[in-house]
Amino acid sequence: MWLACAALWLACAAAAWPQASPPLRVERIAEGVYWMQGGSGANTGVVIGRGEAAAIDAKTDAESARAMQAEIRKLTPNPVTTLILTHSDGDHVNGLAGFPRGLRIVAHGNTRKDMESAFSDPKMGGLLPYLPNETVEGSQRLNIGGVRIELLHFGPAHTQGDLVVYLPEKKVVFLGDLAFIGRDPLIHRHKNGTSLGLVRTLKEILALDAGTFIAGHAAPLKKADLQGLLSSIQEKQAKVRSLIQQGRSLEEVRTAFGAAPAPAAGGPRRPGFIEILYQDLGGK
Ligand SMILES: [Zn+2]
């Protein structure tokens, strides 16, 4: 192995180090509103008001979070006073350690609970000072230097603590992971996510007066994209419901959707979307 490595030093070095994250790319979506992709973790947002700015989500690691702040400094001299978290997944919150301490960090109360349990792992202990210090239970309005932001919670969906970040004057919505394109929706059952709640939440989002929707892992979406997503979920729900009525087992339902067989029982396993639909629709 050593000789092979000596001969192929570059290839071995490349294999030994993690791939560098793609650089951050910033795009304006409305006056004073931007989204960023790249770095490590999910897409993030920036809202610039008079004398202050807010960021939406915080990347996966401190380095990317610092790169994100460097990009914000190119957009505005205003300090980031507020961080809004769409939910508790690591690719949205673990970069918090790259932000200065003492910021206002706003999230749903259930997101705070999920972060507390994740950060109680000793390996994550450095993040404990970054638990949200302002929690939302239903919905809440924020004012970031004159820019109105509505934080909306429509019940558990992707997780139990999803916040939809709606900028009514800008007609922009930040969705977190409530919408994926080109793959099945992601429901975190271990965070009390539910497909029925996702359908309800998508309907509420579609009722908002907005034209641009920023999801955590997609290019900017339009209402038609979300309508298509909702319809595809509803079609799958209808098919699963009728198979349950015919007395089909979970494995039969999964096969009907062409899903790969469930792995043999073993370690903890997260249910896929069809399994979630089956459970949520009362399959036994
Ligand atoms: Zn997520």
Boltz pocket constraint, residues with backbone or C-beta under 6 A from the ligand:
constraints:
  - pocket:
      binder: B
      contacts: [[A, 87], [A, 89], [A, 158], [A, 177]]
      max_distance: 6.0
